[in-house]
Amino acid sequence: ALEMLRDSPDRWEKPLIYHLDVAAMYPNIILTNRLQPSAMVTPADCAACVHSTTCETSYVQYY
């Protein structure tokens, strides 16, 4: 197929146009990565957590 394109680069076929609705993918990305609002914490939320003594706080990103 690439040789045909190289040998005769003028194309007369109608192109296939794909539309990806990227905005519709964002909710799925948020749910897949468990980025619910409850996962967004502040330092006060982390201090109140029952796992705060065993939690590795260097991995927590505060918003």
C-alpha distances in whole Angstrom, upper triangle without the diagonal:
4,5,5,7,9,10,11,11,14,13,15,14,16,15,16,19,20,24,25,29,30,33,33,32,35,38,36,35,39,40,38,39,43,43,46,49,51,49,50,53,56,58,61,58,58,61,62,60,61,59,60,62,59,56,54,54,52,49,50,49,51,51
4,5,5,6,9,10,10,13,13,16,15,17,16,17,19,21,24,25,29,29,33,34,32,35,38,36,35,39,40,38,39,42,43,46,48,51,48,49,52,54,57,59,57,57,60,61,59,61,58,59,61,58,55,53,53,51,48,49,48,50,49
4,5,5,6,9,10,13,13,16,17,19,18,20,23,24,28,29,33,33,37,37,36,39,42,40,39,43,44,41,42,46,47,49,52,54,52,52,56,58,60,63,61,60,64,65,63,64,62,62,64,61,58,56,56,54,51,53,51,54,53
4,5,5,6,8,10,10,13,13,16,16,18,21,23,26,28,32,33,37,37,36,39,42,40,39,43,44,42,43,47,47,50,53,55,53,53,57,59,61,64,62,61,65,66,64,65,63,64,66,63,60,58,58,56,53,54,52,55,54
4,6,5,5,8,8,12,12,15,14,16,18,21,24,26,30,30,34,35,34,36,39,38,37,41,42,40,41,45,45,48,50,53,51,51,54,56,59,62,60,59,63,64,62,64,61,62,64,61,58,56,56,54,51,52,50,52,51
4,6,6,9,11,14,15,18,17,19,22,24,27,28,32,33,36,37,36,38,42,40,39,43,44,42,43,47,47,50,52,54,52,52,56,58,60,63,61,60,64,65,63,65,62,63,65,62,59,57,57,54,51,53,51,53,52
4,6,9,11,14,16,19,19,21,24,26,29,31,35,36,39,40,39,42,45,43,42,46,48,45,47,50,50,53,55,58,56,56,59,61,64,66,65,64,68,69,67,68,66,66,68,66,63,60,60,58,55,56,55,57,56
4,6,8,11,13,16,16,19,22,24,28,30,33,34,38,39,38,41,44,42,42,45,47,45,46,50,50,52,55,57,55,55,59,61,63,66,64,64,68,69,67,69,66,67,69,66,63,61,61,58,56,57,55,57,56
4,6,10,12,14,14,17,19,22,25,27,31,31,35,36,35,38,41,40,39,43,44,43,44,47,47,49,52,54,52,52,56,58,60,63,61,61,65,66,64,66,64,64,66,64,60,58,58,56,53,54,52,54,52
4,7,10,12,13,16,18,21,24,27,30,32,35,36,36,38,41,41,40,44,45,44,45,48,48,50,52,55,54,53,57,59,62,64,63,62,66,67,65,67,65,65,68,66,62,60,60,58,55,55,53,55,53
4,6,8,9,13,15,18,22,24,28,29,32,33,33,36,39,38,38,41,43,41,43,46,46,48,50,53,51,52,55,57,60,63,61,61,64,65,63,65,63,64,66,64,61,59,58,56,53,54,52,53,52
4,7,9,12,15,18,22,25,28,30,33,33,34,37,39,39,39,42,44,42,44,47,47,49,51,54,53,53,56,59,62,64,62,62,66,66,64,67,65,65,68,66,62,61,60,58,55,56,53,55,53
4,6,9,12,16,19,22,25,27,30,31,31,34,37,36,36,39,41,39,41,44,44,46,48,51,50,50,54,56,59,62,59,60,63,64,62,64,62,63,65,63,60,58,58,56,53,53,51,53,51
4,7,9,13,16,19,22,25,27,28,28,31,34,33,34,37,38,37,39,42,42,43,46,49,47,48,51,54,57,59,57,57,61,61,59,62,60,61,63,61,58,57,56,54,51,51,49,50,49
4,6,10,13,16,19,21,24,25,25,28,31,30,30,33,35,34,36,38,38,40,42,45,44,44,48,50,53,56,53,54,57,58,56,58,56,57,60,58,54,53,52,51,48,48,45,47,45
4,6,10,13,16,18,21,22,22,25,27,26,27,30,31,30,33,35,35,37,39,42,41,41,45,48,51,53,51,51,55,55,53,55,53,54,57,55,51,50,50,48,45,45,43,44,43
4,7,10,13,15,18,18,19,22,25,24,25,28,29,28,30,33,33,34,36,39,38,38,42,45,48,50,48,48,52,52,50,52,51,52,54,52,49,48,47,46,43,42,40,41,39
4,6,10,12,15,15,16,19,21,20,21,24,25,25,27,29,29,31,33,36,35,35,39,41,45,47,44,45,48,49,47,49,47,48,51,49,46,44,44,43,39,39,37,38,36
4,6,9,12,12,13,16,18,18,19,21,23,23,25,27,26,28,30,33,32,32,36,39,42,44,41,42,46,46,44,46,45,46,49,47,43,43,42,41,37,37,35,36,34
4,6,9,9,9,12,15,14,15,18,19,19,21,23,23,24,26,29,28,29,32,35,38,40,38,38,42,42,40,43,41,42,45,43,40,39,38,37,34,33,31,32,30
4,6,6,7,10,12,12,13,16,17,18,19,21,21,22,24,27,26,26,30,33,36,38,35,36,40,40,38,41,39,40,43,42,38,38,37,36,33,32,29,30,28
4,5,5,7,10,11,11,13,15,15,17,19,18,19,21,24,23,23,27,30,33,35,32,33,37,37,35,38,37,37,40,39,35,34,33,32,29,28,26,27,25
4,5,6,8,10,10,12,14,15,16,18,16,17,19,22,21,21,25,27,31,32,30,31,35,35,34,36,35,36,39,38,34,34,32,32,29,27,25,25,23
4,6,7,8,10,11,12,13,15,17,16,16,19,22,21,22,25,28,32,33,31,31,35,35,33,36,35,36,39,37,34,34,33,33,29,28,26,26,24
4,6,5,6,9,10,11,12,14,14,15,18,20,19,20,24,27,30,32,29,30,33,33,31,34,33,33,36,35,31,31,30,30,26,25,24,25,23
4,5,5,6,9,10,11,12,11,12,14,17,16,17,20,23,27,28,26,26,30,30,28,31,30,30,34,32,29,28,27,27,24,22,20,21,19
4,5,5,6,8,10,10,10,10,12,15,15,16,19,23,26,27,24,25,29,28,27,29,28,29,32,31,28,28,27,27,24,22,21,21,19
4,5,5,6,8,10,10,11,14,16,16,17,21,24,27,29,26,26,30,29,27,29,28,29,32,31,27,27,27,27,23,22,21,22,21
4,6,5,6,8,8,11,14,16,14,15,19,22,25,27,24,24,28,28,26,28,27,27,30,29,25,25,24,24,20,20,18,20,19
4,6,5,6,5,7,10,12,11,12,16,19,22,23,21,21,25,25,23,25,24,25,28,26,23,23,22,22,19,17,16,17,16
4,5,5,6,7,11,12,11,13,17,20,23,24,21,21,25,25,22,24,23,24,28,26,23,23,23,24,20,19,18,19,18
4,5,8,10,13,14,13,15,18,22,24,26,23,23,26,26,23,25,23,25,28,25,22,23,23,23,19,18,18,20,19
4,6,9,12,13,10,12,15,19,21,23,20,20,23,23,21,23,21,22,25,23,19,19,19,19,15,15,14,16,16
4,6,9,9,7,10,13,17,19,21,17,17,21,21,18,20,18,20,23,21,18,18,18,19,15,14,14,15,15
4,6,8,6,7,11,14,17,19,16,16,20,20,18,20,19,20,23,22,18,18,18,18,15,13,12,13,12
4,5,5,7,10,14,17,18,15,16,19,19,17,19,19,20,23,22,19,20,19,20,17,15,14,14,13
4,5,5,8,11,15,15,12,14,17,17,16,19,19,19,23,22,19,20,18,20,17,14,13,12,10
4,5,7,10,13,13,10,11,15,14,12,15,15,16,19,19,16,18,17,19,16,13,13,12,11
4,6,10,12,13,10,11,14,14,12,15,14,15,18,17,14,15,14,15,13,10,10,10,10
4,7,10,12,9,10,14,14,13,16,16,15,19,19,15,16,14,15,13,9,8,7,6
4,7,8,6,7,10,11,10,14,14,12,16,17,13,14,12,13,12,8,8,6,6
4,5,5,6,9,10,11,15,15,13,16,17,14,15,12,13,13,9,9,5,6
4,5,5,6,9,10,13,13,10,13,15,13,13,10,12,12,9,9,7,9
4,5,5,6,9,12,13,11,14,16,14,15,12,15,16,12,13,10,11
4,5,5,6,10,11,9,13,15,12,14,12,15,15,11,12,10,11
4,5,5,9,8,6,10,11,9,11,8,12,12,9,10,9,12
4,6,8,9,6,9,11,10,12,10,13,14,12,14,12,15
4,7,9,7,10,13,12,14,13,16,17,14,16,14,16
4,5,5,9,10,9,12,11,15,15,12,15,14,16
4,6,8,9,9,13,13,17,17,15,18,17,20
4,6,5,6,9,10,14,14,13,16,16,19
4,6,5,8,8,12,12,11,14,14,17
4,6,8,9,13,14,13,17,17,21
4,7,9,12,12,13,16,18,21
4,6,9,9,9,13,14,17
4,6,6,7,11,13,17
4,5,5,8,10,14
4,6,8,10,14
4,6,10,13
4,6,10
4,7
4
